[in-house]
Every structure is written in C-alpha cells, then in structure tokens.
C-alpha cells in the first residue's frame, strides 16, 4: 500500500494484504499524518488504513491525545473498547459499520471473518500517540516482581510472555 499526496489531496492506494501474513499480529496499519501528507498539518487529524489477515489483530492499545473512528470497508471485524469504569463495549462490524473509540481508552480490532478485512480510521489529532499495552509492559526492563504482582502470575509466566513477544531481543 502507498500513501502519497496528489493534486486533490491524499491518495491511499492499494491493499497491504501480502504484508498482513508476515506481520506478527496479522494486521498492518498505514498512517497518513502530517509527516506523509503535509496538508494535514494544523488540521487536528490523522488518517489510517488497516489491513487484516484472517484472524489478524490490532492488539489492545490507546491513543492518549485523540479519539478514533473506524469504518469497516471489507470483511467482518470484532472491535471494542474498555470504558474508564471497566465495561467492555464491543461489537462485530461489517462493511459500512462504524465504531468510535473514545480518547485514551484501550481498544482493539480483530478480523473474525473468513476473508481479509480492511478498515479506514480517522483520529482527532495530528499527533494522537500510540501506546500498545503489551509493548509497554513486556519490553521495558520492569522488574519481574512488579509484573507478577500486578497480574497475579508467576516469574515463569512473565518469562514465557517476554520470550514469545514479537520483537523480543
């Protein structure tokens, strides 16, 4: 997939299906913010196209500086967010359906269909931020004891999680 400026705006062209099969979670996110499309500078907006393999997942994450809408363009995607009072709001969406993820709340998207899926997402900030939960917990050198006690798991499970984490050194 290619995102590039043109005379009438930004073109996000082509599918990225071939890369979804080699991505660790089976999903590829292509973001068009001011770095790719300078016309978005000062507009308070970021656009993204997400391509999902069958079973592909955009793991739990947050955008601390922006809310997000996700429009399903192809396939069947189970998506949801966790409210600040720990209630899961989730639905299975099909082509034409839209879900809103409020600012800074954890959310996810999972292709539950039997074909590749595509969504087009808009974020209400030109710098929304992106914090993946697993990355923030498993990659830094956080004490095993802190993770054990935080999640009620043992050191062997922490090691197993860290060793199986995509991109683990």
HUVEN-V520291 format. One record per pair of residues at least 12 apart in sequence whose ideal C-beta (glycine too) atoms are under 7 Angstrom apart, sorted by sequence separation. I is the first residue (numbers start at 1). J is the second residue. If there is no record, write none. Layout:
i	j
I	J
I	J
This chain:
i	j
1	13
2	14
16	28
78	90
1	14
33	46
1	15
16	30
78	92
79	93
144	158
1	16
31	46
32	47
32	48
76	92
77	93
31	48
12	30
30	48
76	94
29	48
30	49
12	32
79	99
81	101
92	112
29	50
72	93
74	95
81	102
84	105
10	32
72	94
73	95
83	105
27	50
28	51
52	75
72	95
82	105
138	161
27	51
72	96
81	105
82	106
138	162
27	52
52	77
72	97
81	106
26	52
81	107
3	30
10	37
26	53
71	98
80	107
106	133
138	165
70	98
79	107
80	108
1	30
3	32
26	55
27	56
29	58
69	98
70	99
79	108
9	39
26	56
27	57
79	109
20	51
25	56
26	57
27	58
69	100
134	165
5	37
20	52
21	53
25	57
77	109
78	110
3	36
20	53
25	58
67	100
68	101
77	110
5	39
17	51
25	59
67	101
77	111
78	112
16	51
67	102
77	112
15	51
20	56
67	103
75	111
76	112
10	47
12	49
66	103
76	113
75	113
70	109
63	103
64	104
75	115
77	117
63	104
75	116
76	117
62	104
75	117
77	119
62	105
74	117
75	118
62	106
74	118
61	106
73	118
60	106
61	107
73	119
72	119
73	120
1	49
60	108
71	119
59	108
70	119
71	120
1	51
58	108
57	108
58	109
70	121
69	121
57	110
68	121
69	122
68	122
56	111
68	123
55	111
54	111
66	123
67	124
53	111
66	124
50	109
52	111
66	125
54	114
63	123
65	125
54	115
54	116
65	127
66	128
53	116
65	128
52	116
65	129
51	116
52	117
63	128
64	129
63	129
51	118
63	130
64	131
50	118
49	118
50	119
61	130
62	131
61	131
49	120
50	121
61	132
61	133
48	121
59	132
60	133
59	133
47	122
59	134
45	122
46	123
45	124
46	125
44	124
46	126
44	125
45	126
44	126
46	128
43	126
41	126
40	126
34	126
33	126
20	116
17	116
15	118
24	166
